[in-house]
Amino acid sequence: MTEPKEDRRQAARALPPHRRRPLRVAAWTGGAALLAAAVAAAAVGVGGDGSGTTVAARTPPATAQVTRTTLTETRTVNGTLGYGESVTVTARSQGTITWLPAEGATITRGKAVYSVDADRRPLLYGTMPLYRTLENGVHGKDVELLERNLRKLGHVGFDADGAFTWATREAVENWQEDLGLDVTGTVEPGDVVVADGPLRVAEHRTTLGATASGPVLTATGTTRQVLVDLDVADEHLVKRGMKATVELPGSATVNGEITGVGKVATETGTGAEAATTVQVTVSVSGVERSFDAAPVEVTFVAVRREDVLAVPVGALLALAEGGYGVQVVDGAGTRYAAVETGLFADGQVEITGIQEGTTVAVPT
């Protein structure tokens, strides 16, 4: 007749201490958190006898192999799609505004940004605004800017060396004639608009018939981009050139690339809502709908581990002796092997300590 369970417990407690067997329990873990299910009490943790070769009585119903793979951990943050920061184009001459481009129009090198008294004010590419009259005998970076633009517009016969010579004057005269302007051979600061690339007209700041002094319009670059206010704690995860995926309104996705990471941290909000962020710029391509601005989600690869061994997270055991292990399927039985863990990503965990191709148990 079988002894009642309580009788067996009392008998076990009556044994001398040296004859009692310690109970070791290994719990399954999902990432860093332990799962509620525990391995049966008969499964002895690694280190019980120093061999790590304790064999279970039967093969687990679900298994997986240790595979070599690439693991990536992604991070998704909120951003705003647009054309980047805007700049204000200001008129610096006498006269009347007689033409303005349409909002949303794109203006490239040599094309008119606006007109004064029916004379076009063309766009030149550069980073240095004109601040003086450019004429014979003048030298400097502003002269070089003018000369480089003239050459890009097809005018030749001079050196783009920053020296305004008779050859430069001749090129300026030809350019002015092509634009239908008064041929003076000199360039005044208000005769052109300088920007670092093509402009997209965002908003008019004046009207036809207004005086040609003061703000004329605001403009942005022509490249679609997303601005992200990234928590400074995550700043180390991003860098220029990193690829990203941008989810647009309606769930469509486009490719992106991080083109700028801000150097200045900004604190926003107060109390529990306070946050310190840096601005991250993501350029995007393939945006078909003409969103001037829209909330989007940006996903980028925060961590990437190539050529590593991995198993499903569910295969991990939290060993009674400390650390983690896996239950290795060995013939008709199993044994426990300690492992070191690395990156957790995509339902898998990076491990070291066992060989590629090893079969491990995965509870169902």
KOLDRENVO-871656 format. One record per residue (C-alpha): x negated, z, y negated; residue in three letters. Coordinates in steps of 0.2 Angstrom, whole numbers, padded with zeros to 4 digits, always signed. Each point is the difference from the previous one (the first is absolute). Layout:
! residues N
XZYala ...
***
This chain:
! residues 364
+0000+0000+0000met -0007-0005-0017thr -0005+0015-0012glu +0010+0001-0016pro -0010-0006-0015lys +0000+0017-0008glu -0007+0008+0016asp -0014-0013+0000arg -0004+0004-0019arg -0001+0018+0004gln -0011-0003+0015ala -0012-0011-0011ala -0001+0014-0013arg -0005+0012+0014ala -0015-0010+0004leu -0017+0006-0006pro -0006-0009-0016pro -0014-0010+0009his +0013-0008+0011arg +0012-0006-0014arg -0002-0018-0005arg +0001-0004-0019pro +0014-0011-0006leu -0006-0015-0010arg +0012-0012-0009val -0003-0017-0009ala +0012-0006-0012ala +0003-0018-0005trp -0003-0005-0018thr +0006-0014-0011gly -0014-0002-0013gly -0005+0017-0007ala +0017+0009+0004ala +0003+0007+0018leu +0015-0007+0009leu +0012+0013+0006ala -0002-0006+0018ala -0014+0009+0010ala -0009-0005+0015val +0005+0009+0016ala -0008+0017+0003ala -0009-0007+0015ala -0011-0012-0011ala -0016+0009-0003val -0008-0003-0016gly -0018-0008-0001val -0013+0014+0002gly +0010+0011+0013gly -0014-0002+0012asp -0013-0010-0011gly +0003-0016+0010ser +0015-0008-0009gly +0005-0008+0017thr +0016+0010+0004thr +0011-0012+0010val +0019+0000-0002ala +0012-0002+0015ala +0008-0017-0006arg -0003-0015-0011thr +0009+0001-0017pro +0015-0013-0002pro -0007-0008-0016ala -0018-0005-0003thr -0010-0010-0013ala -0018-0007+0000gln -0014+0005-0012val -0001-0016-0011thr -0013-0006-0013arg +0009-0005-0016thr +0001+0001-0019thr +0010+0014-0008leu +0006-0001-0017thr +0009+0014-0011glu +0011-0007-0013thr +0007+0008-0016arg +0015-0006-0010thr +0003+0004-0018val +0012-0005-0014asn -0005-0013-0013gly +0007-0011-0014thr -0001-0019+0001leu -0004-0010-0016gly -0013-0009-0009tyr -0011+0014-0005gly -0003+0008-0017glu +0006-0010-0015ser -0010-0004-0016val +0006-0004-0017thr -0004-0017-0008val -0002+0002-0019thr +0001-0014-0013ala -0014+0001-0013arg +0003-0013-0013ser +0011-0006-0014gln +0016-0010+0003gly +0016+0000+0010thr +0003+0001+0019ile +0007-0017+0004thr -0001+0000+0020trp +0000+0013+0014leu -0002-0003+0018pro +0014+0005+0012ala +0000+0017+0007glu -0007-0001+0018gly -0010-0015-0005ala -0018-0002+0006thr -0014-0005-0012ile -0017-0006+0005thr -0016-0004-0009arg +0002-0012-0015gly +0019+0001+0000lys +0010+0007-0015ala +0004+0018+0000val +0011-0002-0016tyr +0000-0011-0015ser -0002+0004-0019val +0006-0013-0012asp +0001-0012+0015ala -0018+0002+0004asp -0004+0006+0018arg -0009+0016+0003arg -0009-0004+0017pro -0006+0012+0013leu -0018+0003+0004leu -0007+0010+0015tyr -0012+0014-0004gly -0001+0019-0003thr -0007+0000-0018met +0013-0003-0014pro -0006-0011-0014leu -0003+0010-0016tyr -0009-0012-0012arg +0000-0018-0005thr -0010-0011+0013leu -0010-0013-0009glu -0017-0008-0002asn -0014+0013+0001gly +0010+0013+0009val -0007+0008+0016his +0008+0012+0012gly +0010+0004+0015lys +0016-0006-0009asp -0008-0017-0003val -0005-0001+0019glu +0018+0004+0004leu +0006-0014-0010leu -0013-0012+0007glu +0004+0004+0018arg +0019-0003-0003asn -0004-0016-0009leu -0010-0006+0015arg +0014+0005+0012lys +0012-0010-0010leu -0011-0016+0002gly -0010+0000-0015his -0019-0003+0002val -0016-0004-0010gly -0005+0018-0004phe -0007+0015+0008asp +0010+0015+0004ala -0014+0012-0007asp +0009+0010-0013gly -0007-0011-0014ala +0012-0009-0011phe -0009-0016-0004thr +0005-0017-0007trp +0004-0005+0018ala +0011+0015+0002thr +0009-0005-0016arg +0003-0018+0006glu +0008+0007+0016ala +0011+0011-0010val +0006-0014-0011glu +0004-0011+0015asn +0010+0015+0008trp +0009+0003-0016gln +0004-0019-0001glu +0007+0001+0018asp +0011+0014-0005leu +0007-0008-0015gly -0008+0013-0012leu -0009-0002-0016asp -0017-0005+0004val -0011+0013-0008thr -0015+0002+0012gly +0002+0019-0001thr +0010+0013+0009val +0009+0015-0008glu +0005+0016+0009pro +0018-0004-0002gly -0002-0018+0007asp +0000+0005+0018val +0006+0013+0013val -0013+0007+0011val +0005+0008+0017ala -0010+0002+0017asp +0011-0012+0009gly +0016-0009+0000pro +0015+0009-0008leu +0018+0002+0005arg +0012+0003-0014val +0009+0017+0002ala +0010+0002-0016glu +0001-0007-0017his -0005+0012-0014arg +0005-0011-0015thr +0012-0014-0003thr -0001-0018-0007leu -0002+0000-0019gly -0009+0017+0000ala -0016+0002-0009thr -0015-0004+0010ala -0008+0017+0000ser +0002+0015+0012gly +0007+0000+0018pro +0006-0017+0007val +0003+0004+0018leu -0006+0010+0015thr -0008-0008+0015ala -0007+0005+0017thr -0011-0009+0012gly +0008-0012+0012thr -0005+0008+0016thr +0014+0010+0009arg -0006+0018+0003gln +0006+0017+0005val -0005+0016-0009leu +0000+0016+0011val -0002+0017-0007asp -0010+0007+0015leu -0003+0019+0002asp -0018+0004-0003val -0001+0009+0017ala +0002-0017+0008asp -0012-0010-0012glu -0014+0000+0013his +0011-0010+0012leu +0000-0015-0011val -0013-0012-0007lys -0001-0017-0009arg +0003-0015+0012gly +0010+0010+0013met +0015-0010+0007lys +0018+0007-0002ala +0018-0005+0004thr +0013+0000-0013val +0018+0002+0004glu +0012-0007-0013leu +0018+0003-0004pro +0010-0007+0014gly -0014+0005+0013ser -0010-0016-0001ala -0019+0003+0000thr -0015-0009-0008val -0018+0002+0002asn -0010+0010-0013gly -0018+0006-0004glu -0006+0015-0010ile -0008-0007-0016thr -0003+0016-0010gly -0001+0019+0003val +0002+0010-0016gly -0014+0012-0006lys +0011+0011-0011val +0012+0012+0008ala +0017+0003-0008thr +0011+0016+0002glu +0019-0003+0000thr +0015+0011+0002gly +0001+0019-0001thr +0001+0014+0012gly +0004-0005+0018ala +0001-0018-0006glu -0017-0001-0007ala -0012-0012+0007ala -0017-0007-0004thr -0003-0018+0003thr -0011-0015-0003val +0007-0018-0002gln -0004-0012+0013val +0003-0019-0003thr +0005-0011+0015val +0000-0019-0003ser +0014-0009+0011val +0003-0018+0005ser +0015-0009+0006gly +0013+0008-0010val +0014-0013-0001glu +0013+0009-0010arg -0003+0002-0018ser +0000+0019-0002phe -0007+0005-0017asp +0000+0018+0007ala +0006+0008+0016ala -0003+0015+0010pro -0010-0003+0016val -0009+0008+0014glu -0019-0003+0003val -0007+0003+0017thr -0019+0000+0003phe -0012+0005+0014val -0007+0017-0005ala -0011+0002+0015val -0006-0013+0013arg -0010+0004+0016arg -0006-0015+0010glu -0006-0001+0018asp +0006+0018+0005val +0007+0007+0016leu +0019+0005-0002ala +0014+0007+0010val +0018+0003-0004pro +0002+0016-0010val +0012+0007+0013gly -0015+0000+0013ala -0009+0014-0010leu +0000+0018+0007leu -0003+0015-0010ala -0012+0010+0012leu +0002+0018+0003ala -0019+0001-0002glu +0001-0008-0018gly -0001-0018-0005gly +0009-0015+0008tyr -0001-0009+0016gly +0009-0013+0011val +0007+0000+0018gln -0010-0013+0009val +0008-0009+0015val -0013+0001+0014asp +0006-0008+0016gly +0015+0009+0006ala -0002+0015-0011gly -0005+0004-0018thr -0014+0010-0009arg -0002+0006-0018tyr -0013-0006-0011ala -0005+0006-0017ala -0001-0012-0014val -0004-0001-0019glu +0013-0007-0011thr -0002-0011-0015gly +0013-0011-0010leu +0018+0002+0004phe +0009-0017-0004ala +0014-0011+0006asp +0005+0012+0014gly -0018+0001+0007gln -0015+0011-0002val -0018-0004+0000glu -0009+0010+0013ile -0018+0002+0007thr -0005+0008+0016gly +0007-0011+0014ile -0003-0018+0004gln +0009-0016-0004glu +0013-0005+0013gly +0003+0018+0006thr +0018+0003+0005thr +0008+0015-0008val +0017+0008+0001ala +0013-0002-0013val +0016+0011+0002pro +0017-0008-0002thr 
***
